[in-house]
């Protein structure tokens, strides 16, 4: 996880939202874990006719100077916090 350019922290969560591993700005950040799990649960209520896919593969939350990228893999939630340029050119990286 540390090889991601611009990364300032990461969280690894289990299905219930418990922190399994963390580092950097997100070190033991259970508050962010709760918020992220809430957003993921909220995303399951998105209109399935408008978005017929099974669910999201990646969720990005973008602020002016940083973003959170959330991915699901092997029944775990991976969260990376990254700094971003003013043009948002590296959000999808």
DSSP file (Angstrom, degrees, kcal/mol; ACC not computed):
  #  RESIDUE AA STRUCTURE BP1 BP2  ACC     N-H-->O    O-->H-N    N-H-->O    O-->H-N    TCO  KAPPA ALPHA  PHI   PSI    X-CA   Y-CA   Z-CA
    1    1 A X    >         0   0    0      0, 0.0     3,-1.4     0, 0.0     8,-0.1   0.000 360.0 360.0 360.0 -29.4    0.0    0.0    0.0
    2    2 A X  T 3   +     0   0    0      1,-0.3     5,-0.1     6,-0.0     8,-0.0   0.625 360.0  71.7 -70.5 -11.5    2.9    2.4    0.7
    3    3 A X  T 3   +     0   0    0      2,-0.1     2,-0.4     3,-0.1    -1,-0.3   0.511  68.1 110.6 -82.8  -4.0    3.9    2.4   -3.0
    4    4 A X  S X  S-     0   0    0     -3,-1.4     3,-1.8     1,-0.1     2,-0.0  -0.597  77.5-115.8 -75.0 121.9    0.8    4.4   -4.1
    5    5 A X  T 3  S+     0   0    0     -2,-0.4    -1,-0.1     1,-0.3    -2,-0.1  -0.314  95.1  11.5 -60.6 134.9    2.0    7.9   -5.2
    6    6 A X  T 3  S+     0   0    0      1,-0.3    77,-2.4    76,-0.1    -1,-0.3   0.450  87.6 153.5  80.7   0.5    0.7   10.7   -3.0
    7    7 A X  E <   +A   82   0A   0     -3,-1.8    75,-0.3    75,-0.2    -1,-0.3  -0.404  20.3 173.2 -66.6 134.8   -0.6    8.4   -0.3
    8    8 A X  E     -     0   0A   0     73,-3.3    17,-3.0     1,-0.4     2,-0.3   0.451  66.2 -13.2-116.3  -7.5   -0.7    9.9    3.1
    9    9 A X  E     -AB  81  24A   0     72,-1.2    72,-2.8    15,-0.3    -1,-0.4  -0.953  55.4-153.7-178.5 164.2   -2.5    7.1    4.9
   10   10 A X  E     -AB  80  23A   0     13,-1.4    13,-1.9    -2,-0.3     2,-0.4  -0.994   1.5-158.9-150.2 156.4   -4.5    3.9    4.5
   11   11 A X  E     -AB  79  22A   0     68,-2.4    68,-2.7    -2,-0.3     2,-0.5  -0.984   3.9-160.7-130.5 143.1   -7.0    1.7    6.3
   12   12 A X  E     -AB  78  21A   0      9,-2.6     8,-3.6    -2,-0.4     9,-1.4  -0.991  21.7-176.3-121.6 120.4   -7.8   -2.0    5.8
   13   13 A X  E     -AB  77  19A   0     64,-2.8    64,-2.6    -2,-0.5     6,-0.2  -0.846  20.5-131.3-118.3 150.7  -11.3   -2.9    7.2
   14   14 A X    >   -     0   0    0      4,-1.9     3,-1.7    -2,-0.3    62,-0.1  -0.306  47.3 -84.4 -85.4-178.1  -13.2   -6.1    7.6
   15   15 A X  T 3  S+     0   0    0     60,-0.4    61,-0.1     1,-0.3    -1,-0.1   0.776 130.6  50.8 -60.0 -28.6  -16.8   -6.5    6.4
   16   16 A X  T 3  S-     0   0    0      2,-0.1    -1,-0.3     0, 0.0    21,-0.0   0.532 121.4-104.9 -88.5  -6.8  -18.1   -5.1    9.7
   17   17 A X    <   +     0   0    0     -3,-1.7     2,-0.2     1,-0.3    -2,-0.1   0.514  68.1 148.4  96.9   6.1  -15.9   -2.0    9.5
   18   18 A X        -     0   0    0      1,-0.1    -4,-1.9    15,-0.0     2,-0.5  -0.538  54.4-110.9 -74.4 140.0  -13.3   -3.0   12.2
   19   19 A X  E     +B   13   0A   0     -2,-0.2    -6,-0.2    -6,-0.2     3,-0.1  -0.596  39.2 171.4 -74.4 119.6   -9.8   -1.7   11.5
   20   20 A X  E    S-     0   0A   0     -8,-3.6     2,-0.3    -2,-0.5    -7,-0.2   0.769  70.4  -3.4 -95.3 -35.1   -7.4   -4.6   10.6
   21   21 A X  E     +B   12   0A   0     -9,-1.4    -9,-2.6     2,-0.0    -1,-0.4  -0.983  67.2 170.0-154.9 153.2   -4.5   -2.4    9.5
   22   22 A X  E     +B   11   0A   0     -2,-0.3     2,-0.3   -11,-0.2   -11,-0.2  -0.987   3.8 176.8-160.3 162.4   -3.7    1.3    9.2
   23   23 A X  E >   +B   10   0A   0    -13,-1.9     3,-1.6    -2,-0.3   -13,-1.4  -0.980  47.7   4.5-160.7 168.2   -1.0    3.8    8.7
   24   24 A X  E >  S-B    9   0A   0     -2,-0.3     3,-1.9     1,-0.3   -15,-0.3  -0.178 123.9  -2.9  58.9-138.3   -0.2    7.5    8.2
   25   25 A X  T 3  S+     0   0    0    -17,-3.0    -1,-0.3     1,-0.3   -16,-0.2   0.696 139.3  50.4 -60.7 -20.4   -3.0   10.0    8.5
   26   26 A X  T X  S+     0   0    0     -3,-1.6     3,-2.1   -18,-0.2    -1,-0.3   0.206  74.5 148.5-104.6  14.2   -5.5    7.2    9.0
   27   27 A X  T <  S-     0   0    0     -3,-1.9     3,-0.1     1,-0.3   -16,-0.1  -0.317  85.7 -19.6 -53.8 116.9   -3.6    5.4   11.8
   28   28 A X  T 3  S+     0   0    0      1,-0.2     2,-1.6    -2,-0.1    -1,-0.3   0.793  89.4 163.7  51.9  34.8   -6.2    3.7   14.0
   29   29 A X    <>  +     0   0    0     -3,-2.1     4,-1.6     1,-0.2    -1,-0.2  -0.588   7.2 162.8 -87.5  80.2   -8.8    6.1   12.6
   30   30 A X  H  > S+     0   0    0     -2,-1.6     4,-2.2     1,-0.2    -1,-0.2   0.791  70.7  62.0 -70.0 -28.4  -12.0    4.3   13.7
   31   31 A X  H  > S+     0   0    0      2,-0.2     4,-2.0     1,-0.2    -1,-0.2   0.938 106.4  44.7 -62.9 -46.6  -14.1    7.5   13.2
   32   32 A X  H  > S+     0   0    0      1,-0.2     4,-2.9     2,-0.2     5,-0.2   0.880 109.9  56.7 -63.8 -37.3  -13.3    7.5    9.5
   33   33 A X  H  X S+     0   0    0     -4,-1.6     4,-2.3     1,-0.2    -2,-0.2   0.911 107.4  48.0 -60.2 -42.8  -13.9    3.7    9.3
   34   34 A X  H  X S+     0   0    0     -4,-2.2     4,-2.0     2,-0.2    -1,-0.2   0.918 113.4  47.5 -64.1 -44.0  -17.4    4.3   10.6
   35   35 A X  H  X S+     0   0    0     -4,-2.0     4,-2.2     2,-0.2    -2,-0.2   0.923 112.4  49.2 -63.8 -44.8  -18.1    7.1    8.2
   36   36 A X  H  X S+     0   0    0     -4,-2.9     4,-2.3     1,-0.2    -2,-0.2   0.909 110.5  49.7 -63.2 -42.9  -16.8    5.0    5.2
   37   37 A X  H  X S+     0   0    0     -4,-2.3     4,-2.4    -5,-0.2    -1,-0.2   0.878 109.4  53.2 -64.2 -36.4  -18.8    2.0    6.1
   38   38 A X  H  X S+     0   0    0     -4,-2.0     4,-2.4     2,-0.2    -2,-0.2   0.905 108.8  48.9 -63.3 -41.8  -21.9    4.2    6.4
   39   39 A X  H  X S+     0   0    0     -4,-2.2     4,-2.1     2,-0.2    -2,-0.2   0.893 110.9  50.5 -64.6 -39.7  -21.2    5.6    2.9
   40   40 A X  H  X S+     0   0    0     -4,-2.3     4,-0.8     2,-0.2    -2,-0.2   0.914 111.2  47.8 -64.9 -42.0  -20.8    2.1    1.5
   41   41 A X  H >< S+     0   0    0     -4,-2.4     3,-0.8     1,-0.2     4,-0.3   0.901 110.8  52.1 -64.8 -39.7  -24.1    1.0    3.1
   42   42 A X  H >< S+     0   0    0     -4,-2.4     3,-1.9     1,-0.2    -1,-0.2   0.872 101.3  61.3 -62.8 -37.4  -25.8    4.1    1.7
   43   43 A X  H >< S+     0   0    0     -4,-2.1     3,-1.4     1,-0.3    -1,-0.2   0.751  91.2  67.7 -63.7 -22.7  -24.5    3.2   -1.8
   44   44 A X  T << S+     0   0    0     -3,-0.8    -1,-0.3    -4,-0.8    -2,-0.2   0.649  94.1  59.2 -71.7 -12.7  -26.4    0.0   -1.7
   45   45 A X  T <  S+     0   0    0     -3,-1.9    -1,-0.3    -4,-0.3    -2,-0.2   0.390  75.6 124.1 -95.2   2.7  -29.6    2.0   -1.8
   46   46 A X  S <  S-     0   0    0     -3,-1.4     2,-0.2     1,-0.1     5,-0.1  -0.372  82.2 -86.2 -62.7 142.2  -28.8    3.7   -5.2
   47   47 A X     >  -     0   0    0      1,-0.2     4,-1.8     2,-0.1     3,-0.5  -0.304  36.4-155.7 -54.9 113.7  -31.5    3.1   -7.8
   48   48 A X  T  4 S+     0   0    0      1,-0.2    -1,-0.2     2,-0.2    -2,-0.1   0.727  90.6  59.0 -68.4 -22.8  -30.6   -0.2   -9.4
   49   49 A X  T  4 S+     0   0    0      1,-0.2     3,-0.4     2,-0.1    -1,-0.2   0.846 109.5  43.1 -74.8 -32.0  -32.5    0.7  -12.6
   50   50 A X  T  4 S+     0   0    0     -3,-0.5     2,-0.4     1,-0.3    -2,-0.2   0.842 129.2  28.5 -78.0 -33.9  -30.3    3.8  -13.1
   51   51 A X  S  < S+     0   0    0     -4,-1.8    -1,-0.3     1,-0.1    -2,-0.1  -0.781  71.1 177.5-127.8  85.1  -27.1    1.8  -12.2
   52   52 A X        +     0   0    0     -2,-0.4    -1,-0.1    -3,-0.4    -4,-0.1   0.561  44.8 108.8 -72.3  -7.5  -27.7   -1.8  -13.2
   53   53 A X  S    S-     0   0    0      1,-0.1     3,-0.1     0, 0.0    -2,-0.1  -0.166  84.9-107.2 -64.3 165.0  -24.3   -3.1  -12.2
   54   54 A X  S    S-     0   0    0      1,-0.2     2,-0.3     0, 0.0    -1,-0.1   0.719  80.2 -58.4 -67.0 -22.2  -23.9   -5.2   -9.1
   55   55 A X  S    S-     0   0    0     -7,-0.0    -1,-0.2     0, 0.0   -11,-0.1  -0.901  73.5 -48.9 157.5 175.1  -22.3   -2.4   -7.1
   56   56 A X        -     0   0    0     -2,-0.3     3,-0.1     1,-0.1    16,-0.1  -0.354  28.1-166.1 -74.9 153.5  -19.4   -0.1   -7.1
   57   57 A X  S    S+     0   0    0      1,-0.4    15,-0.8    14,-0.1     2,-0.3   0.689  81.3  14.5-102.1 -32.7  -15.8   -1.3   -7.7
   58   58 A X  E     -C   71   0A   0     13,-0.2     2,-0.5     2,-0.0    -1,-0.4  -0.992  63.2-163.3-145.9 136.8  -14.2    1.9   -6.5
   59   59 A X  E     -C   70   0A   0     11,-2.7    11,-3.2    -2,-0.3     2,-0.4  -0.986   9.8-166.4-122.0 125.3  -15.6    4.9   -4.6
   60   60 A X  E     -C   69   0A   0     -2,-0.5     2,-0.5     9,-0.2     9,-0.2  -0.937   8.2-166.8-115.5 134.4  -13.7    8.2   -4.5
   61   61 A X  E     -C   68   0A   0      7,-2.7     7,-2.5    -2,-0.4     2,-0.5  -0.977  18.4-161.3-118.4 115.9  -14.4   11.1   -2.2
   62   62 A X  E     +C   67   0A   0     -2,-0.5     5,-0.2     5,-0.2     2,-0.2  -0.852  16.0 172.7-112.1 131.1  -12.7   14.2   -3.4
   63   63 A X        -     0   0    0      3,-2.8    -2,-0.0    -2,-0.5    21,-0.0  -0.585  51.0 -88.6-115.0-178.2  -11.8   17.4   -1.4
   64   64 A X  S    S+     0   0    0     -2,-0.2    24,-0.2     1,-0.2     3,-0.1   0.912 121.0  14.6 -61.7 -44.3   -9.7   20.4   -2.5
   65   65 A X  S    S+     0   0    0      1,-0.1    19,-1.9    18,-0.1     2,-0.3   0.524 129.8  22.6-114.5  -8.3   -6.3   19.0   -1.4
   66   66 A X  E     - D   0  83A   0     17,-0.3    -3,-2.8     2,-0.0     2,-0.3  -0.961  56.5-158.4-151.0 168.2   -6.9   15.3   -0.8
   67   67 A X  E     -CD  62  82A   0     15,-2.4    15,-2.6    -2,-0.3     2,-0.5  -0.966  14.9-133.9-145.0 161.6   -9.2   12.4   -1.6
   68   68 A X  E     -CD  61  81A   0     -7,-2.5    -7,-2.7    -2,-0.3     2,-0.5  -0.977  16.2-162.0-115.7 131.5  -10.2    9.0   -0.2
   69   69 A X  E     -CD  60  80A   0     11,-2.7    11,-2.3    -2,-0.5     2,-0.5  -0.972   8.1-167.6-116.5 123.9  -10.2    6.0   -2.6
   70   70 A X  E     +CD  59  79A   0    -11,-3.2   -11,-2.7    -2,-0.5     2,-0.3  -0.946   9.4 173.6-118.7 125.8  -12.2    3.1   -1.3
   71   71 A X  E     -CD  58  78A   0      7,-2.6     7,-3.1    -2,-0.5     2,-0.4  -0.948  23.5-137.2-130.5 150.8  -12.1   -0.4   -3.0
   72   72 A X  E     + D   0  77A   0    -15,-0.8     2,-0.3    -2,-0.3     5,-0.2  -0.917  31.8 157.4-107.1 133.4  -13.5   -3.8   -2.1
   73   73 A X  E >   - D   0  76A   0      3,-2.5     3,-1.4    -2,-0.4    -2,-0.1  -0.921  64.5  -8.4-157.3 130.3  -11.4   -6.9   -2.5
   74   74 A X  T 3  S-     0   0    0     -2,-0.3     3,-0.1     1,-0.3    -1,-0.0   0.881 125.8 -55.9  51.3  45.4  -11.6  -10.3   -0.9
   75   75 A X  T 3  S+     0   0    0      1,-0.2   -60,-0.4   -61,-0.1     2,-0.3   0.749 117.9 110.0  61.2  25.5  -14.3   -9.3    1.6
   76   76 A X  E <   - D   0  73A   0     -3,-1.4    -3,-2.5   -62,-0.1     2,-0.6  -0.936  65.5-131.2-127.8 153.7  -12.1   -6.4    2.8
   77   77 A X  E     -AD  13  72A   0    -64,-2.6   -64,-2.8    -2,-0.3     2,-0.5  -0.922  18.5-161.7-107.4 122.1  -12.4   -2.7    2.4
   78   78 A X  E     -AD  12  71A   0     -7,-3.1    -7,-2.6    -2,-0.6     2,-0.4  -0.908   8.5-174.5-106.0 126.4   -9.2   -0.9    1.3
   79   79 A X  E     -AD  11  70A   0    -68,-2.7   -68,-2.4    -2,-0.5     2,-0.4  -0.982   3.2-174.6-124.4 129.7   -9.1    2.9    1.9
   80   80 A X  E     -AD  10  69A   0    -11,-2.3   -11,-2.7    -2,-0.4     2,-0.5  -0.987  12.6-153.3-123.3 133.2   -6.3    5.1    0.7
   81   81 A X  E     +AD   9  68A   0    -72,-2.8   -73,-3.3    -2,-0.4   -72,-1.2  -0.930  24.0 179.8-102.8 127.1   -6.0    8.8    1.5
   82   82 A X  E     -AD   7  67A   0    -15,-2.6   -15,-2.4    -2,-0.5     2,-0.3  -0.932  29.2-124.0-128.1 148.5   -4.0   10.7   -1.2
   83   83 A X  E     - D   0  66A   0    -77,-2.4     2,-0.3    -2,-0.3   -17,-0.3  -0.646  34.7-156.5 -80.4 150.4   -3.0   14.3   -1.7
   84   84 A X        -     0   0    0    -19,-1.9     2,-0.1    -2,-0.3   -78,-0.0  -0.929  14.0-115.3-130.8 155.6   -4.2   15.7   -5.1
   85   85 A X    >   -     0   0    0     -2,-0.3     3,-1.8     1,-0.1     5,-0.1  -0.375  39.5-102.4 -77.9 164.6   -3.1   18.4   -7.4
   86   86 A X  T 3  S+     0   0    0      1,-0.3    -1,-0.1     2,-0.1   -21,-0.0   0.742 122.7  54.8 -60.1 -24.6   -5.4   21.4   -8.1
   87   87 A X  T 3  S-     0   0    0      1,-0.0    -1,-0.3     0, 0.0    -2,-0.0   0.424 104.0-129.4 -91.3   1.6   -6.4   19.9  -11.4
   88   88 A X    X   +     0   0    0     -3,-1.8     3,-1.2   -24,-0.2     4,-0.3   0.746  59.5 144.7  58.5  25.8   -7.5   16.5   -9.8
   89   89 A X  T 3   +     0   0    0      1,-0.2     3,-0.2     2,-0.1    -1,-0.1   0.740  66.8  43.5 -70.3 -22.3   -5.4   14.7  -12.4
   90   90 A X  T >  S+     0   0    0      1,-0.2     3,-0.7    -5,-0.1    -1,-0.2   0.203  79.5 102.8-110.4  19.2   -4.3   11.9  -10.1
   91   91 A X  T <  S+     0   0    0     -3,-1.2    -1,-0.2     1,-0.2    -2,-0.1   0.903  84.9  46.5 -64.5 -41.2   -7.6   11.1   -8.4
   92   92 A X  T 3         0   0    0     -4,-0.3    -1,-0.2     1,-0.2    -2,-0.1   0.467 360.0 360.0 -83.2   0.0   -8.2    8.0  -10.5
   93   93 A X    <         0   0    0     -3,-0.7    -1,-0.2   -88,-0.0   -88,-0.1   0.503 360.0 360.0 -67.7 360.0   -4.7    6.7  -10.0
